[in-house]
């Protein structure tokens, strides 16, 4: 068997990398209402919801007595938020394997999985030369072990890539989060007026909504 026991000192406290979130002063411009129409953030909400109505109902929100009741900015999402999230995913997935986990654990765990993968791959090659049932059974057994280590390695590589990406972005803003409430007639329910409250997430520039989550 090709197993390695690893001991990792905590080299860096990941919490030291976290930075206090701030909302740029320029976002205050979103709070000013345009004369005779929607404010900037209201127009963003309308455009987002109207696109869904066009796709699924082939109509316009303006035909459904659409009313925006409230839109307000509640937070910003910075790269460090995502970095912390993916680090916690990594930690929860592999904390039973590693005695201590920090940002250097990615490479060390990848190296360990590489050693195990190559070891089992070598055994597969040896038993492939034994042309009998015993050899074939060993090939199946060691191939399964080899593939398991490859799956683990690929998962760690994916998490490391995300960690590195968000680490490079530092305190850059990824999105702004708004809370919006609106009412609209539902033509599928005999034009019943329904009220929805959602979280909306913008693009990095804060110019349009690209994702939403329904609030209960």
GROMACS elastic network, one bead per residue, 0.5 to 0.9 nm:
[ bonds ]
;  ai    aj funct       b0    kb
    1   116     6  0.79080   500
    1   119     6  0.77851   500
    1   120     6  0.80134   500
    2   112     6  0.89500   500
    2   115     6  0.69692   500
    2   116     6  0.50662   500
    2   117     6  0.84458   500
    2   118     6  0.89529   500
    2   119     6  0.61888   500
    2   120     6  0.77682   500
    3   112     6  0.76029   500
    3   113     6  0.85918   500
    3   115     6  0.81021   500
    3   116     6  0.63877   500
    4   112     6  0.64360   500
    4   113     6  0.89422   500
    4   115     6  0.85662   500
    4   116     6  0.83737   500
    5    97     6  0.88036   500
    5    98     6  0.83675   500
    5   112     6  0.88391   500
    6    97     6  0.86696   500
    6    98     6  0.66951   500
    6    99     6  0.75565   500
    6   108     6  0.81974   500
    6   109     6  0.84424   500
    6   112     6  0.86236   500
    7    98     6  0.72445   500
    7    99     6  0.62804   500
    7   100     6  0.70697   500
    8    11     6  0.82467   500
    8    98     6  0.76700   500
    8    99     6  0.68391   500
    8   100     6  0.54086   500
    8   101     6  0.68640   500
    8   102     6  0.80176   500
    8   104     6  0.85587   500
    8   105     6  0.74038   500
    9    12     6  0.89305   500
    9    99     6  0.89450   500
    9   100     6  0.65681   500
    9   101     6  0.80810   500
    9   102     6  0.81793   500
   10    13     6  0.70137   500
   10   100     6  0.66276   500
   10   101     6  0.68751   500
   10   102     6  0.58829   500
   10   103     6  0.87933   500
   10   104     6  0.87495   500
   11   102     6  0.69054   500
   11   103     6  0.82293   500
   11   104     6  0.77865   500
   12    15     6  0.85887   500
   12    16     6  0.78333   500
   12    17     6  0.89914   500
   12   102     6  0.66981   500
   12   103     6  0.73836   500
   12   104     6  0.85923   500
   13    16     6  0.56319   500
   13    17     6  0.76419   500
   13   102     6  0.73480   500
   13   103     6  0.86775   500
   14    17     6  0.54751   500
   14    18     6  0.73289   500
   14    84     6  0.80005   500
   14    87     6  0.87799   500
   14   102     6  0.71736   500
   14   103     6  0.73584   500
   15    18     6  0.54360   500
   15    19     6  0.88323   500
   15    84     6  0.84502   500
   16    19     6  0.80109   500
   17    80     6  0.76571   500
   17   167     6  0.87633   500
   17   170     6  0.85371   500
   18    21     6  0.89260   500
   18    80     6  0.60177   500
   18    81     6  0.79108   500
   18    84     6  0.80706   500
   18   170     6  0.87932   500
   18   171     6  0.83922   500
   19    78     6  0.89496   500
   19    80     6  0.71282   500
   19   170     6  0.84762   500
   19   171     6  0.66859   500
   20   171     6  0.85461   500
   21    75     6  0.84982   500
   21    76     6  0.70088   500
   21    77     6  0.77567   500
   21    78     6  0.69285   500
   21   171     6  0.78265   500
   21   173     6  0.88548   500
   22    75     6  0.83245   500
   22    76     6  0.70250   500
   22    78     6  0.87885   500
   22   173     6  0.89739   500
   23    26     6  0.83316   500
   23    27     6  0.70286   500
   23    28     6  0.89139   500
   23    75     6  0.73218   500
   23    76     6  0.61704   500
   23   173     6  0.87476   500
   23   176     6  0.82785   500
   24    27     6  0.57359   500
   24    28     6  0.78634   500
   25    28     6  0.56886   500
   25    29     6  0.80418   500
   26    29     6  0.58120   500
   26    30     6  0.80276   500
   27    30     6  0.54941   500
   27    31     6  0.76591   500
   27    73     6  0.88988   500
   27   206     6  0.80219   500
   28    31     6  0.54915   500
   28    32     6  0.75891   500
   29    32     6  0.57269   500
   29    33     6  0.89273   500
   29    40     6  0.83778   500
   30    33     6  0.77242   500
   30    39     6  0.71684   500
   30    40     6  0.55407   500
   30    41     6  0.59955   500
   30    73     6  0.88906   500
   31    39     6  0.73308   500
   31    40     6  0.76338   500
   31    41     6  0.76360   500
   31    72     6  0.81792   500
   31    73     6  0.88226   500
   32    39     6  0.65022   500
   32    40     6  0.76810   500
   33    36     6  0.86873   500
   33    37     6  0.78212   500
   33    38     6  0.67053   500
   33    40     6  0.70194   500
   33    41     6  0.89346   500
   33    42     6  0.89303   500
   34    37     6  0.58694   500
   34    38     6  0.61235   500
   34    40     6  0.72287   500
   35    38     6  0.79160   500
   35    39     6  0.81591   500
   37    43     6  0.85910   500
   38    41     6  0.78039   500
   38    42     6  0.54050   500
   38    43     6  0.54351   500
   38    46     6  0.87244   500
   39    42     6  0.51014   500
   39    43     6  0.60956   500
   39    44     6  0.86279   500
   40    43     6  0.52257   500
   40    44     6  0.63626   500
   40    45     6  0.88593   500
   40   207     6  0.86217   500
   41    45     6  0.63200   500
   41    46     6  0.86399   500
   41    71     6  0.69191   500
   41    72     6  0.80311   500
   41    73     6  0.87453   500
   41   178     6  0.86393   500
   41   207     6  0.85213   500
   41   208     6  0.81970   500
   41   209     6  0.89232   500
   42    45     6  0.50647   500
   42    46     6  0.61195   500
   42    47     6  0.85667   500
   42    68     6  0.72293   500
   42    70     6  0.83114   500
   42    71     6  0.65360   500
   42   180     6  0.85793   500
   43    47     6  0.60150   500
   43    48     6  0.85134   500
   43   208     6  0.88264   500
   44    47     6  0.52118   500
   44    48     6  0.62187   500
   44    49     6  0.87202   500
   44   202     6  0.89323   500
   44   207     6  0.74915   500
   44   208     6  0.53645   500
   44   209     6  0.60860   500
   45    48     6  0.52002   500
   45    49     6  0.61923   500
   45    50     6  0.83190   500
   45    68     6  0.84698   500
   45    71     6  0.82299   500
   45   180     6  0.76510   500
   45   200     6  0.79675   500
   45   208     6  0.80367   500
   45   209     6  0.68036   500
   46    49     6  0.53256   500
   46    50     6  0.57301   500
   46    51     6  0.84223   500
   46    61     6  0.79313   500
   46    66     6  0.88658   500
   46    68     6  0.81400   500
   47    50     6  0.51171   500
   47    51     6  0.61436   500
   47    52     6  0.88848   500
   47   208     6  0.82837   500
   47   209     6  0.83033   500
   48    51     6  0.54497   500
   48    52     6  0.68724   500
   48   208     6  0.78243   500
   48   209     6  0.62053   500
   48   210     6  0.74021   500
   48   211     6  0.86480   500
   49    52     6  0.52685   500
   49    53     6  0.64013   500
   49    54     6  0.87184   500
   49    61     6  0.76978   500
   50    53     6  0.50296   500
   50    54     6  0.60765   500
   50    55     6  0.86035   500
   50    59     6  0.84680   500
   50    60     6  0.61645   500
   50    61     6  0.55050   500
   50    62     6  0.85511   500
   51    54     6  0.51296   500
   51    55     6  0.62684   500
   51    56     6  0.87472   500
   51    60     6  0.83787   500
   51    61     6  0.89429   500
   52    55     6  0.51550   500
   52    56     6  0.61135   500
   52    57     6  0.79957   500
   53    56     6  0.53490   500
   53    57     6  0.52304   500
   53    58     6  0.64439   500
   53    59     6  0.61406   500
   53    60     6  0.63170   500
   53    61     6  0.67029   500
   54    57     6  0.56700   500
   54    59     6  0.50807   500
   54    60     6  0.59799   500
   54    61     6  0.81895   500
   55    58     6  0.57739   500
   55    59     6  0.81476   500
   56    59     6  0.83017   500
   57    60     6  0.82808   500
   57   187     6  0.86668   500
   59    62     6  0.85583   500
   59    63     6  0.71209   500
   59    64     6  0.85274   500
   60    63     6  0.54738   500
   60    64     6  0.71619   500
   61    64     6  0.51680   500
   61    65     6  0.70230   500
   61    66     6  0.56762   500
   61   184     6  0.78212   500
   61   185     6  0.89341   500
   62    65     6  0.60144   500
   62    66     6  0.59727   500
   62    67     6  0.89690   500
   63    66     6  0.75506   500
   63   185     6  0.88333   500
   64    67     6  0.89934   500
   64   184     6  0.59143   500
   64   185     6  0.50821   500
   64   186     6  0.73912   500
   64   187     6  0.78740   500
   64   191     6  0.79912   500
   64   193     6  0.89583   500
   65   183     6  0.79103   500
   65   184     6  0.57380   500
   65   185     6  0.61252   500
   65   193     6  0.85303   500
   66   182     6  0.72441   500
   66   183     6  0.58539   500
   66   185     6  0.70312   500
   67   181     6  0.88240   500
   67   182     6  0.55202   500
   67   183     6  0.52164   500
   67   184     6  0.64274   500
   68    71     6  0.76385   500
   68   180     6  0.78419   500
   68   181     6  0.62750   500
   68   183     6  0.65650   500
   68   184     6  0.88044   500
   69   180     6  0.76319   500
   69   181     6  0.53238   500
   69   183     6  0.72230   500
   70   179     6  0.78895   500
   70   180     6  0.55055   500
   70   181     6  0.51067   500
   70   182     6  0.69078   500
   71   178     6  0.67909   500
   71   179     6  0.57022   500
   71   181     6  0.64822   500
   71   182     6  0.87415   500
   72   177     6  0.87447   500
   72   178     6  0.54525   500
   72   179     6  0.54314   500
   72   180     6  0.65147   500
   73    76     6  0.83944   500
   73   176     6  0.74392   500
   73   177     6  0.59913   500
   73   179     6  0.62921   500
   73   180     6  0.87135   500
   74   176     6  0.80268   500
   74   177     6  0.57687   500
   74   178     6  0.53138   500
   74   179     6  0.65896   500
   75   175     6  0.89200   500
   75   176     6  0.61044   500
   75   177     6  0.50929   500
   75   178     6  0.70127   500
   76   173     6  0.69621   500
   76   174     6  0.78053   500
   76   175     6  0.59721   500
   76   177     6  0.56103   500
   76   178     6  0.87508   500
   76   201     6  0.89217   500
   77    80     6  0.83282   500
   77    81     6  0.65432   500
   77    82     6  0.81593   500
   77   172     6  0.87384   500
   77   173     6  0.59035   500
   77   174     6  0.55547   500
   77   175     6  0.50968   500
   77   176     6  0.58939   500
   77   177     6  0.71644   500
   77   201     6  0.88593   500
   78    81     6  0.55453   500
   78    82     6  0.72458   500
   78   166     6  0.89922   500
   78   169     6  0.87014   500
   78   170     6  0.79279   500
   78   171     6  0.56805   500
   78   172     6  0.55831   500
   78   174     6  0.52101   500
   78   175     6  0.70129   500
   78   176     6  0.87180   500
   79    82     6  0.53820   500
   79    83     6  0.62446   500
   79    84     6  0.87584   500
   79   165     6  0.87376   500
   79   166     6  0.52118   500
   79   167     6  0.73240   500
   79   168     6  0.86633   500
   79   169     6  0.59402   500
   79   170     6  0.58349   500
   79   171     6  0.56671   500
   79   172     6  0.57180   500
   79   173     6  0.62328   500
   79   174     6  0.60746   500
   80    84     6  0.60629   500
   80    85     6  0.84851   500
   80   166     6  0.64684   500
   80   167     6  0.69983   500
   80   169     6  0.79667   500
   80   170     6  0.60889   500
   80   171     6  0.60883   500
   80   172     6  0.81479   500
   81    84     6  0.53136   500
   81    85     6  0.63129   500
   81    86     6  0.89033   500
   81   166     6  0.86722   500
   81   171     6  0.89226   500
   82    86     6  0.62178   500
   82    87     6  0.84634   500
   82   162     6  0.86086   500
   82   163     6  0.82233   500
   82   166     6  0.67349   500
   83    86     6  0.54268   500
   83    87     6  0.61088   500
   83    88     6  0.86079   500
   83   162     6  0.74207   500
   83   163     6  0.54557   500
   83   164     6  0.82223   500
   83   165     6  0.82887   500
   83   166     6  0.53605   500
   83   167     6  0.65256   500
   83   170     6  0.89250   500
   84    87     6  0.51052   500
   84    88     6  0.61384   500
   84    89     6  0.86564   500
   84   163     6  0.83025   500
   85    88     6  0.52464   500
   85    89     6  0.63760   500
   85    90     6  0.88338   500
   86    90     6  0.62318   500
   86    91     6  0.85713   500
   86   159     6  0.66299   500
   86   160     6  0.86370   500
   86   162     6  0.71231   500
   86   163     6  0.65180   500
   87    90     6  0.50562   500
   87    91     6  0.61342   500
   87    92     6  0.86382   500
   87   102     6  0.86091   500
   87   103     6  0.78446   500
   87   159     6  0.77244   500
   87   160     6  0.85314   500
   87   162     6  0.89936   500
   87   163     6  0.67799   500
   88    92     6  0.60544   500
   88    93     6  0.84761   500
   89    92     6  0.52418   500
   89    93     6  0.61534   500
   89    94     6  0.87115   500
   89   159     6  0.82329   500
   90    93     6  0.52135   500
   90    94     6  0.62150   500
   90    95     6  0.80699   500
   90   101     6  0.89749   500
   90   106     6  0.86160   500
   90   156     6  0.75162   500
   90   159     6  0.66841   500
   90   160     6  0.85736   500
   91    94     6  0.54316   500
   91    95     6  0.53082   500
   91    96     6  0.89511   500
   91    98     6  0.89945   500
   91   101     6  0.66431   500
   91   102     6  0.83796   500
   92    95     6  0.56249   500
   92    96     6  0.82340   500
   93    96     6  0.77507   500
   93    97     6  0.87693   500
   94    97     6  0.53141   500
   94    98     6  0.64169   500
   94   101     6  0.84422   500
   95    98     6  0.53387   500
   95    99     6  0.69378   500
   95   100     6  0.74322   500
   95   101     6  0.70308   500
   96    99     6  0.73656   500
   98   101     6  0.63940   500
   98   105     6  0.82871   500
   98   109     6  0.84815   500
  100   105     6  0.82759   500
  101   104     6  0.77474   500
  101   105     6  0.57578   500
  101   106     6  0.86934   500
  102   105     6  0.54849   500
  102   106     6  0.81021   500
  103   106     6  0.64508   500
  103   107     6  0.86702   500
  103   160     6  0.87120   500
  103   163     6  0.84841   500
  104   107     6  0.61363   500
  104   108     6  0.69024   500
  105   108     6  0.51388   500
  105   109     6  0.59416   500
  105   110     6  0.84211   500
  106   109     6  0.53763   500
  106   110     6  0.61584   500
  106   111     6  0.86542   500
  106   156     6  0.65135   500
  106   157     6  0.75081   500
  106   159     6  0.82221   500
  106   160     6  0.60992   500
  107   110     6  0.50497   500
  107   111     6  0.61123   500
  107   112     6  0.86582   500
  107   156     6  0.86177   500
  107   157     6  0.84055   500
  107   160     6  0.81570   500
  108   111     6  0.51093   500
  108   112     6  0.63127   500
  108   113     6  0.87608   500
  109   112     6  0.50412   500
  109   113     6  0.62239   500
  109   114     6  0.85272   500
  109   153     6  0.77793   500
  109   156     6  0.76426   500
  110   113     6  0.51747   500
  110   114     6  0.61102   500
  110   115     6  0.87420   500
  110   152     6  0.84605   500
  110   153     6  0.55314   500
  110   154     6  0.83633   500
  110   156     6  0.66328   500
  110   157     6  0.70708   500
  111   114     6  0.50148   500
  111   115     6  0.63448   500
  111   116     6  0.87914   500
  111   153     6  0.85059   500
  112   115     6  0.51903   500
  112   116     6  0.63861   500
  112   117     6  0.85949   500
  112   153     6  0.86968   500
  113   116     6  0.50973   500
  113   117     6  0.59530   500
  113   118     6  0.85337   500
  113   149     6  0.56682   500
  113   150     6  0.71228   500
  113   152     6  0.72145   500
  113   153     6  0.56626   500
  114   117     6  0.50253   500
  114   118     6  0.60877   500
  114   119     6  0.84599   500
  114   149     6  0.76039   500
  114   150     6  0.76157   500
  114   153     6  0.71461   500
  115   118     6  0.53084   500
  115   119     6  0.61010   500
  115   120     6  0.87453   500
  116   119     6  0.50632   500
  116   120     6  0.62831   500
  116   121     6  0.84730   500
  116   145     6  0.87716   500
  116   146     6  0.72924   500
  116   149     6  0.66901   500
  116   150     6  0.88767   500
  117   120     6  0.54113   500
  117   121     6  0.60466   500
  117   122     6  0.86565   500
  117   145     6  0.78684   500
  117   147     6  0.74183   500
  117   148     6  0.82774   500
  117   149     6  0.55391   500
  117   150     6  0.62773   500
  117   153     6  0.88382   500
  118   122     6  0.61303   500
  118   123     6  0.86905   500
  118   146     6  0.75809   500
  119   122     6  0.52395   500
  119   123     6  0.64981   500
  119   124     6  0.88393   500
  119   146     6  0.79635   500
  120   124     6  0.62198   500
  120   125     6  0.86912   500
  120   142     6  0.56883   500
  120   143     6  0.70154   500
  120   144     6  0.89788   500
  120   145     6  0.67574   500
  120   146     6  0.51461   500
  120   147     6  0.88873   500
  121   124     6  0.50812   500
  121   125     6  0.64258   500
  121   126     6  0.88617   500
  121   142     6  0.73919   500
  121   143     6  0.70107   500
  121   145     6  0.89202   500
  121   146     6  0.60363   500
  121   147     6  0.89117   500
  122   125     6  0.50939   500
  122   126     6  0.63840   500
  122   127     6  0.88923   500
  123   126     6  0.50101   500
  123   127     6  0.62619   500
  123   128     6  0.84442   500
  123   138     6  0.84689   500
  123   139     6  0.76920   500
  123   142     6  0.67508   500
  123   143     6  0.86023   500
  124   127     6  0.53768   500
  124   128     6  0.59922   500
  124   129     6  0.89274   500
  124   138     6  0.74087   500
  124   139     6  0.50484   500
  124   140     6  0.80749   500
  124   141     6  0.86204   500
  124   142     6  0.58789   500
  124   143     6  0.62397   500
  124   146     6  0.85925   500
  125   128     6  0.52236   500
  125   129     6  0.69802   500
  125   139     6  0.79493   500
  126   129     6  0.57611   500
  126   130     6  0.74606   500
  126   135     6  0.87620   500
  126   139     6  0.85337   500
  127   130     6  0.51574   500
  127   131     6  0.80514   500
  127   134     6  0.85742   500
  127   135     6  0.50301   500
  127   136     6  0.70646   500
  127   137     6  0.88067   500
  127   138     6  0.64235   500
  127   139     6  0.58016   500
  128   131     6  0.69246   500
  128   135     6  0.64301   500
  128   136     6  0.68167   500
  128   138     6  0.84378   500
  128   139     6  0.62250   500
  129   135     6  0.76053   500
  130   133     6  0.85460   500
  130   134     6  0.78563   500
  130   136     6  0.74827   500
  131   134     6  0.81944   500
  131   135     6  0.61019   500
  131   136     6  0.70689   500
  132   135     6  0.53494   500
  132   136     6  0.62688   500
  132   137     6  0.87050   500
  133   136     6  0.50565   500
  133   137     6  0.60663   500
  133   138     6  0.85851   500
  134   137     6  0.51943   500
  134   138     6  0.62850   500
  134   139     6  0.86718   500
  135   138     6  0.51554   500
  135   139     6  0.61955   500
  135   140     6  0.87492   500
  136   139     6  0.50105   500
  136   140     6  0.63315   500
  136   141     6  0.86633   500
  137   140     6  0.51431   500
  137   141     6  0.61782   500
  137   142     6  0.86445   500
  138   142     6  0.59489   500
  138   143     6  0.81494   500
  139   142     6  0.53451   500
  139   143     6  0.57717   500
  139   144     6  0.84512   500
  140   143     6  0.51446   500
  140   144     6  0.62114   500
  140   145     6  0.87733   500
  141   144     6  0.53832   500
  141   145     6  0.65392   500
  141   146     6  0.87932   500
  142   146     6  0.59943   500
  142   147     6  0.84951   500
  143   147     6  0.60647   500
  143   148     6  0.85105   500
  144   147     6  0.51877   500
  144   148     6  0.61603   500
  144   149     6  0.88186   500
  145   148     6  0.50990   500
  145   149     6  0.64775   500
  145   150     6  0.87729   500
  146   149     6  0.53722   500
  146   150     6  0.63861   500
  146   151     6  0.88328   500
  147   151     6  0.61979   500
  147   152     6  0.86952   500
  148   151     6  0.51353   500
  148   152     6  0.63650   500
  148   153     6  0.86329   500
  149   152     6  0.50695   500
  149   153     6  0.60322   500
  149   154     6  0.85459   500
  150   154     6  0.60555   500
  150   155     6  0.85500   500
  151   154     6  0.52103   500
  151   155     6  0.62602   500
  151   156     6  0.87936   500
  152   155     6  0.51729   500
  152   156     6  0.63679   500
  152   157     6  0.86877   500
  153   156     6  0.52176   500
  153   157     6  0.61635   500
  153   158     6  0.86686   500
  154   157     6  0.50155   500
  154   158     6  0.61895   500
  154   159     6  0.87331   500
  155   158     6  0.51691   500
  155   159     6  0.63803   500
  155   160     6  0.86333   500
  156   159     6  0.51365   500
  156   160     6  0.60327   500
  156   161     6  0.85605   500
  157   160     6  0.50259   500
  157   161     6  0.61206   500
  157   162     6  0.87204   500
  158   161     6  0.51806   500
  158   162     6  0.64632   500
  158   163     6  0.87250   500
  159   162     6  0.52102   500
  159   163     6  0.61883   500
  159   164     6  0.86822   500
  160   164     6  0.60741   500
  160   165     6  0.84788   500
  161   164     6  0.51742   500
  161   165     6  0.60931   500
  161   166     6  0.87334   500
  162   165     6  0.50741   500
  162   166     6  0.62958   500
  162   167     6  0.84274   500
  163   166     6  0.54748   500
  163   167     6  0.59805   500
  163   168     6  0.86317   500
  164   168     6  0.61311   500
  164   169     6  0.86887   500
  165   168     6  0.53318   500
  165   169     6  0.65300   500
  166   170     6  0.63740   500
  166   171     6  0.88383   500
  166   172     6  0.89167   500
  167   170     6  0.52493   500
  167   171     6  0.86826   500
  169   172     6  0.55773   500
  169   173     6  0.85550   500
  170   173     6  0.88166   500
  171   174     6  0.89823   500
  172   204     6  0.87103   500
  173   176     6  0.76941   500
  173   204     6  0.60796   500
  173   205     6  0.83950   500
  174   202     6  0.83809   500
  174   203     6  0.69063   500
  174   205     6  0.82376   500
  175   201     6  0.60515   500
  175   202     6  0.51149   500
  175   203     6  0.52606   500
  175   205     6  0.74830   500
  175   206     6  0.66639   500
  176   200     6  0.81052   500
  176   201     6  0.56055   500
  176   202     6  0.52552   500
  176   203     6  0.73374   500
  176   204     6  0.72943   500
  176   205     6  0.86262   500
  176   206     6  0.62434   500
  176   209     6  0.88969   500
  177   199     6  0.67084   500
  177   200     6  0.56288   500
  177   202     6  0.66047   500
  178   198     6  0.82780   500
  178   199     6  0.56263   500
  178   200     6  0.50005   500
  178   201     6  0.64300   500
  178   202     6  0.81518   500
  179   197     6  0.72261   500
  179   198     6  0.57640   500
  179   200     6  0.60997   500
  179   201     6  0.89671   500
  180   196     6  0.81489   500
  180   197     6  0.57104   500
  180   198     6  0.54276   500
  180   199     6  0.63492   500
  180   200     6  0.71262   500
  181   195     6  0.71220   500
  181   196     6  0.56092   500
  181   198     6  0.64712   500
  181   199     6  0.89824   500
  182   194     6  0.83708   500
  182   195     6  0.56679   500
  182   196     6  0.55224   500
  182   197     6  0.66940   500
  182   198     6  0.88355   500
  183   193     6  0.65198   500
  183   194     6  0.54334   500
  183   196     6  0.62365   500
  183   197     6  0.89445   500
  184   191     6  0.85337   500
  184   192     6  0.81424   500
  184   193     6  0.53972   500
  184   194     6  0.55403   500
  184   195     6  0.65950   500
  184   196     6  0.82687   500
  185   188     6  0.89099   500
  185   189     6  0.83345   500
  185   190     6  0.83523   500
  185   192     6  0.53190   500
  185   194     6  0.61859   500
  185   195     6  0.89076   500
  186   189     6  0.54351   500
  186   190     6  0.67629   500
  186   192     6  0.53180   500
  186   193     6  0.62111   500
  186   194     6  0.68997   500
  187   190     6  0.53576   500
  187   192     6  0.71912   500
  188   191     6  0.68274   500
  188   192     6  0.82990   500
  189   192     6  0.55164   500
  189   193     6  0.87705   500
  191   194     6  0.88803   500
  196   214     6  0.76067   500
  196   215     6  0.78658   500
  196   216     6  0.88468   500
  197   213     6  0.88636   500
  197   214     6  0.63906   500
  197   215     6  0.55433   500
  197   216     6  0.75884   500
  198   212     6  0.65536   500
  198   213     6  0.55111   500
  198   215     6  0.50482   500
  198   216     6  0.84728   500
  199   211     6  0.83644   500
  199   212     6  0.54581   500
  199   213     6  0.50480   500
  199   214     6  0.64215   500
  199   215     6  0.68812   500
  200   209     6  0.61616   500
  200   210     6  0.75811   500
  200   211     6  0.59056   500
  200   213     6  0.66072   500
  200   214     6  0.88961   500
  201   206     6  0.85628   500
  201   208     6  0.82747   500
  201   209     6  0.54350   500
  201   210     6  0.60158   500
  201   211     6  0.51785   500
  201   212     6  0.60925   500
  201   213     6  0.85605   500
  202   205     6  0.75311   500
  202   206     6  0.51613   500
  202   207     6  0.67261   500
  202   208     6  0.52910   500
  202   210     6  0.54739   500
  202   211     6  0.70171   500
  203   206     6  0.52765   500
  203   207     6  0.65691   500
  203   208     6  0.61032   500
  203   209     6  0.64337   500
  203   210     6  0.62367   500
  203   211     6  0.87373   500
  204   207     6  0.79611   500
  205   208     6  0.80344   500
  206   209     6  0.77151   500
  209   212     6  0.77186   500
